[in-house]
Amino acid sequence: MATEYGEGYGTGFGYPEFGGERRHRLPAGLRAPFEARSWREFAYVVLSLPVGITLFVYSVTMLALGAGLLVTFLGIPVLALGLAGCRGVGALERARARGLLGLEVADPEPLRMRKPGVMAWMGAVLKSGTSWRALLYALLQFPWSVFSFVVAVNFWAYGWALLTYPLWFWLFPMYGGQGGLQLYGDAQHRIYLDNPFEITVTALVGLLFTLATPWIVRALTMVDRVMVHGLLGPSRLSARVVELESDRGVVVDTAAADLRRIERDLHDGAQARLVALAMDLGLAKEKLAEDPQAAARMVDEAHGEVKTALQELRDLARGIHPAVLTDRGLDAALSAVASRCTVPVQVEVDLVERPVPAIEGIAYFTVSELLQNISKHARATGAAVDVWRVDDRLMVQVVDNGVGGADATGGSGLGGLAERLDAVDGILVVDSPVGGPTRVTAELPWRTV
């Protein structure tokens, strides 16, 4: 993703720190000609012309030479070298845009070679979309650099020349035997700016040009930003593949962690209790003939252990997937979760139809974990759960009036929850200023059965 550094710095919750912004007395329109950003953008446009000429000559030469030699074996290596050079120039252009425009563009996907070797490398270069997009950038950047150079340099030069014309007129009142700046001249007529009114109007026009030039240059560099980001950055497909690979890893890790948790709960809870129950029943069987009363007491204790084990198994099953969610949907399931919370919770589910079980389950466990956090850490006296649908998104919001300060970073439970949601193209937004209240909003894709 392309970002511009220097903008959007924020707090740990993602909100801008307005108190740290630098305040200027002059409006942006008046200080723009003197800002470093304007001069960096102008330098980028000026440098783009020699860079564009070099890129165009190199790319056209290598492309034409490679295409012409395709009838021989030399055409493929030449074309591969030309594309590889364009990829290298793309890295330099990303660095130039980063340094002068403040534009951060991620590196595109690397070459994918199934096996090492020169032939595999040439095949990977020729099949890579990044190589051809870099070549397209080299071809398109030249005509655009010529246009932007002419516009930017003319506006900048004429603006400062007209603005400083009173100084030049004072230093050189006569030049070539004639005073003033010649605006027009032919064999019969000549027009000069040589009186105070005309000089003042000239300076004012120059001031307008000077104030407008930085914004014109900025508009020109916006096209460069689009070209660098679109042609020299990673493609949407490759970015999506990387995202899906990351999400797949999160899903696998989450599933493995859930299996370990279930195994640990069974081993340490219900399984251990059932083993003890079997031993108690065995002892009761041995004492049944010689001491019926002691055997009855042991059977009664075993009955209590059975009920406890059944309760633990029900809790474990509820943690895997509650039956009420399958049978009655989110409204009833979330109401059941809210009833077990340590603070009063108001639940409101506004859904006409049910989403697919996978999304419904993720929404349920998201609310369940958030309510557990409220019970353990929030020190709240009340909470509310709202679930509704907006177009093709399922919205879940949990609010409490606790002490706040919740943070989704730093390896917290909220961070793990955000990763789980991201694995299904979901989003988790945490708004929790110190002192409260805390508002956690989860957004999930809506898919119907």
C-alpha positions in Angstrom: 0.0 0.0 0.0 1.2 3.4 -0.8 1.4 5.9 2.1 2.9 9.3 2.5 5.0 9.7 5.6 4.7 12.9 7.6 0.9 12.6 7.5 -1.4 10.6 9.8 0.7 9.9 12.8 -1.5 8.8 15.6 -2.0 7.3 18.9 -2.0 3.7 19.8 -5.7 3.6 19.0 -5.3 5.0 15.6 -6.5 8.5 16.2 -4.4 11.6 15.3 -2.6 13.5 18.0 -3.9 16.9 17.2 -2.0 18.4 20.1 1.3 17.7 18.4 0.5 19.4 15.1 2.6 22.3 14.1 0.5 25.5 13.8 1.3 28.1 11.2 0.4 31.8 11.2 0.3 32.0 7.4 -2.3 30.2 5.4 -1.2 27.3 3.3 -1.6 29.2 0.0 0.8 32.0 1.1 3.5 29.7 2.6 3.4 27.0 -0.2 6.1 28.7 -2.4 8.6 28.6 0.5 7.9 25.2 1.9 10.4 22.4 1.5 7.8 20.1 0.2 7.1 22.4 -2.8 10.8 22.6 -3.6 11.2 18.8 -3.4 8.2 18.3 -5.7 9.7 20.9 -8.1 13.0 19.1 -8.0 11.3 15.8 -8.7 9.6 17.3 -11.8 12.9 18.8 -13.0 14.8 15.5 -12.5 12.1 13.6 -14.2 13.1 14.9 -17.6 16.6 13.5 -17.8 15.4 10.4 -16.1 12.6 10.0 -18.5 14.9 10.5 -21.5 17.3 7.9 -20.2 14.6 5.4 -19.4 12.9 5.9 -22.8 16.1 5.5 -24.8 17.1 2.4 -22.8 13.7 0.7 -22.9 13.1 1.4 -26.6 16.6 0.3 -27.6 16.5 -3.0 -25.6 12.9 -3.7 -26.7 13.6 -3.1 -30.4 16.9 -5.0 -30.3 15.4 -7.9 -28.5 12.4 -8.0 -30.8 14.6 -7.8 -33.8 16.8 -10.6 -32.6 14.0 -13.0 -31.8 14.6 -14.8 -35.0 17.8 -15.9 -33.4 18.4 -17.2 -29.9 20.0 -13.9 -28.8 16.6 -12.1 -28.8 15.3 -13.8 -25.6 18.4 -13.0 -23.5 18.5 -9.4 -24.7 14.8 -8.9 -24.0 15.2 -10.5 -20.6 18.2 -8.2 -19.8 16.1 -5.2 -20.9 13.2 -6.1 -18.7 15.6 -6.8 -15.8 17.1 -3.4 -16.2 13.6 -1.9 -16.2 12.9 -3.7 -12.9 16.1 -2.2 -11.4 15.2 1.2 -12.6 11.8 0.8 -11.0 13.6 0.3 -7.6 15.5 3.6 -8.2 12.3 5.4 -9.1 10.6 4.1 -6.0 13.5 5.4 -4.0 13.4 8.8 -5.8 9.6 9.1 -5.1 10.2 8.2 -1.5 12.9 10.8 -1.0 11.3 13.7 -2.9 7.6 13.0 -2.8 7.4 11.2 0.5 5.6 8.3 -1.3 6.1 4.9 0.3 5.5 2.1 -2.3 6.1 -1.5 -1.3 8.5 -3.6 -3.4 6.7 -5.8 -6.0 6.8 -9.5 -5.8 10.2 -11.1 -6.4 10.9 -13.4 -9.3 9.5 -16.9 -8.8 11.9 -19.5 -10.2 11.1 -23.2 -9.9 14.7 -24.2 -10.3 18.0 -22.3 -10.4 19.8 -21.4 -13.6 20.1 -18.8 -16.4 17.2 -20.3 -18.4 14.9 -20.4 -15.4 15.8 -16.8 -14.6 15.1 -15.5 -18.2 11.8 -17.4 -18.1 10.8 -15.8 -14.8 11.7 -12.3 -16.0 9.7 -12.7 -19.2 6.7 -14.1 -17.4 6.7 -11.6 -14.6 4.0 -8.9 -14.8 6.3 -6.6 -12.7 8.8 -6.6 -15.5 6.3 -5.6 -18.2 4.7 -3.0 -15.9 8.2 -1.5 -15.3 8.7 -1.4 -19.1 5.3 0.4 -19.6 6.4 2.9 -16.9 9.6 3.6 -18.8 7.6 4.3 -22.0 4.9 6.4 -20.4 7.1 8.4 -18.1 9.0 10.1 -20.9 6.2 12.1 -22.6 4.7 12.9 -19.2 8.0 14.1 -17.9 8.4 16.4 -20.9 4.9 17.9 -20.4 5.3 18.3 -16.6 8.8 19.8 -17.0 7.7 22.4 -19.5 4.6 23.4 -17.4 6.4 23.5 -14.0 9.6 25.3 -15.2 7.6 27.9 -17.2 5.2 28.7 -14.4 8.0 28.8 -11.8 10.3 30.9 -14.0 7.7 33.4 -15.2 6.2 33.7 -11.7 9.4 34.6 -9.9 10.6 36.8 -12.9 7.4 38.8 -12.9 7.2 39.0 -9.1 10.8 40.3 -8.9 10.5 42.6 -11.9 10.4 45.8 -9.8 13.8 44.8 -8.4 15.2 44.2 -11.8 13.8 47.5 -13.1 15.4 49.3 -10.2 18.8 47.6 -10.8 18.7 48.0 -14.6 16.4 50.9 -15.5 17.9 50.9 -19.0 18.9 47.8 -21.0 19.9 47.9 -24.7 18.9 51.6 -24.9 15.4 51.0 -23.9 13.8 51.0 -20.4 11.2 48.5 -19.2 10.2 45.0 -20.0 9.1 44.4 -23.6 5.8 42.5 -23.9 5.4 42.7 -27.6 7.3 43.9 -30.6 7.3 43.9 -34.4 8.5 46.1 -37.2 6.0 48.9 -36.4 5.0 48.5 -32.7 6.6 47.8 -29.4 5.0 47.6 -26.0 7.1 48.1 -22.8 6.3 48.0 -19.1 8.1 51.1 -17.9 5.8 53.1 -15.6 4.9 52.5 -11.9 1.4 51.3 -12.5 2.4 48.7 -15.1 5.3 47.6 -12.9 2.9 47.1 -10.0 0.4 45.1 -12.1 3.3 43.0 -13.4 4.4 42.2 -9.8 0.9 41.3 -8.8 0.5 38.9 -11.8 3.8 37.4 -10.8 2.6 37.0 -7.3 -0.4 35.1 -8.5 1.8 32.9 -10.7 4.2 32.2 -7.8 1.3 31.3 -5.4 -0.3 29.0 -7.9 2.8 27.3 -9.1 3.3 24.9 -6.1 -0.3 23.7 -6.4 0.2 23.2 -10.2 3.4 21.2 -9.5 1.6 19.2 -6.8 -1.1 18.3 -9.3 1.5 17.2 -11.8 3.2 15.0 -9.2 -0.1 13.4 -8.4 0.1 11.7 -11.8 3.6 10.6 -11.0 2.4 9.2 -7.7 -0.3 7.2 -9.5 2.2 5.9 -12.1 4.8 4.9 -9.5 2.3 3.2 -7.3 0.3 1.5 -10.1 3.2 0.4 -12.3 6.2 0.0 -10.0 4.5 -1.3 -6.9 3.0 -4.7 -6.2 0.0 -5.7 -8.2 -3.4 -6.1 -6.5 -3.3 -9.9 -7.3 0.1 -10.4 -5.7 -0.9 -8.3 -2.7 -4.0 -10.3 -2.3 -2.0 -13.5 -2.6 0.4 -12.3 0.2 -2.6 -11.4 2.3 -4.3 -14.7 1.8 -1.0 -16.6 2.6 -0.8 -14.6 5.8 -4.4 -15.2 6.7 -4.0 -18.9 6.0 -1.1 -19.0 8.5 -3.3 -17.3 11.1 -6.2 -19.7 10.5 -3.8 -22.7 10.8 -2.3 -21.3 14.0 -5.7 -20.5 15.5 -7.0 -24.0 14.7 -3.9 -25.6 16.2 -4.3 -23.5 19.3 -8.0 -24.4 19.6 -7.2 -28.1 19.3 -4.5 -27.8 22.0 -6.9 -26.0 24.3 -9.6 -28.6 23.8 -7.1 -31.4 24.4 -5.8 -29.6 27.6 -9.4 -29.0 28.9 -10.3 -32.6 28.3 -7.2 -34.0 29.8 -7.1 -31.8 32.8 -10.8 -31.5 33.4 -13.4 -34.1 32.3 -10.9 -36.9 31.6 -9.2 -36.6 35.0 -12.6 -36.4 36.7 -13.9 -39.5 34.9 -10.8 -41.5 35.8 -11.3 -40.6 39.5 -15.0 -41.5 39.1 -14.1 -44.9 37.8 -11.7 -45.5 40.7 -14.4 -44.4 43.2 -17.0 -46.7 41.7 -14.5 -49.6 41.8 -13.8 -49.0 45.5 -17.6 -48.8 46.1 -18.1 -52.1 44.3 -15.5 -53.8 46.6 -17.1 -52.3 49.8 -20.7 -53.1 48.7 -20.8 -56.5 50.4 -18.9 -55.8 53.6 -19.9 -52.1 54.2 -23.0 -51.1 52.3 -23.3 -47.7 54.0 -19.8 -46.7 53.0 -20.4 -48.0 49.5 -23.6 -45.9 49.3 -21.7 -42.8 50.4 -19.0 -43.4 47.8 -21.7 -43.9 45.1 -23.3 -40.6 46.2 -20.0 -38.8 45.9 -19.5 -40.4 42.5 -22.9 -39.1 41.4 -21.8 -35.6 42.3 -18.6 -36.1 40.3 -20.7 -37.3 37.3 -22.8 -34.1 37.4 -19.6 -32.0 37.7 -18.0 -33.8 34.7 -21.2 -33.4 32.7 -21.2 -29.6 33.4 -17.5 -29.4 32.3 -18.3 -31.2 29.1 -21.2 -28.9 28.4 -19.0 -25.9 29.0 -16.4 -27.4 26.7 -19.0 -28.1 24.0 -20.3 -24.6 24.4 -16.8 -23.3 23.8 -16.5 -25.3 20.6 -19.9 -24.4 19.2 -23.0 -23.9 21.3 -26.1 -25.8 20.4 -28.3 -22.7 21.0 -26.4 -20.9 18.2 -27.1 -23.6 15.7 -30.7 -24.0 16.8 -31.8 -20.4 17.4 -29.2 -18.0 16.0 -27.2 -15.1 17.3 -30.0 -13.4 19.3 -30.5 -16.3 21.6 -26.8 -17.3 21.8 -25.6 -13.8 22.6 -28.3 -13.5 25.2 -27.1 -16.7 26.8 -23.5 -15.3 26.8 -24.6 -12.0 28.2 -26.4 -13.8 31.1 -23.1 -15.3 32.2 -21.3 -11.9 32.2 -20.5 -10.3 35.6 -22.1 -7.0 34.6 -25.6 -6.3 33.2 -25.5 -6.5 29.4 -28.1 -5.2 27.0 -28.3 -7.3 23.8 -29.9 -6.0 20.6 -29.7 -8.1 17.4 -31.3 -6.6 14.3 -31.0 -9.2 11.6 -33.8 -10.2 9.2 -32.0 -13.4 8.1 -29.1 -15.4 9.4 -25.6 -15.4 7.9 -23.7 -18.6 7.1 -22.7 -20.7 10.1 -19.0 -19.8 9.8 -19.6 -16.0 10.0 -22.2 -16.5 12.7 -19.8 -18.5 14.8 -17.0 -15.9 14.4 -19.5 -13.2 15.5 -20.6 -15.2 18.5 -17.0 -16.0 19.7 -16.0 -12.4 19.1 -18.7 -11.1 21.4 -18.0 -13.9 23.9 -14.3 -13.0 24.2 -15.1 -9.3 24.4 -17.6 -9.9 27.3 -15.0 -12.0 29.0 -12.5 -9.1 28.8 -15.2 -6.8 30.3 -15.7 -9.3 33.2 -12.0 -9.6 33.9 -10.5 -6.2 33.1 -12.9 -3.4 32.4 -14.3 -2.8 36.0 -17.5 -1.7 34.3 -21.0 -1.5 35.7 -22.8 -2.1 32.4 -22.3 -3.1 28.8 -24.3 -3.3 25.5 -24.0 -5.6 22.5 -25.5 -4.5 19.1 -25.5 -6.6 16.0 -26.9 -5.3 12.7 -26.3 -5.6 8.9 -25.1 -2.8 6.6 -25.2 -3.9 2.9 -22.9 -6.9 2.6 -21.3 -6.5 6.0 -22.2 -7.8 9.4 -21.6 -5.2 12.2 -21.0 -6.2 15.8 -20.4 -3.6 18.5 -19.7 -4.1 22.2 -19.6 -1.0 24.5 -18.9 -0.8 28.2 -18.5 2.0 30.7 -15.3 0.7 32.3 -11.9 2.3 32.9 -10.9 2.1 29.2 -7.3 1.9 28.0 -7.8 -1.3 26.0 -5.2 -1.8 23.2 -5.3 -4.1 20.3 -1.5 -4.1 19.9 1.3 -5.6 21.9 0.2 -9.2 21.7 -3.0 -8.7 23.7 -6.1 -10.8 23.3 -7.6 -8.1 21.2 -4.7 -8.4 18.8 -5.3 -12.1 18.4 -9.0 -11.4 17.9 -8.2 -8.9 15.2 -6.0 -11.4 13.4 -8.9 -14.0 13.4 -11.2 -11.4 11.9 -8.7 -10.4 9.3 -8.4 -14.0 8.2 -12.0 -13.8 6.9 -11.6 -10.2 5.6 -13.0 -8.8 8.8 -12.0 -5.6 10.7 -11.7 -4.9 14.4 -11.7 -1.3 15.6 -11.0 -0.4 19.2 -11.9 3.0 20.7 -10.9 2.9 24.3 -9.6 6.2 25.8 -8.2 6.1 29.3 -11.1 6.6 31.6 -13.6 5.0 29.2 -15.9 4.2 27.7 -14.6 1.4 25.5 -16.2 0.8 22.1 -15.1 -2.2 20.1 -16.6 -2.6 16.6 -16.1 -5.7 14.5 -17.0 -5.8 10.8 -17.5 -9.2 9.1 -18.4 -10.1 5.5 -22.0 -11.0 5.1 -22.7 -14.3 3.5 -26.2 -15.9 3.5 -26.9 -19.6 3.7 
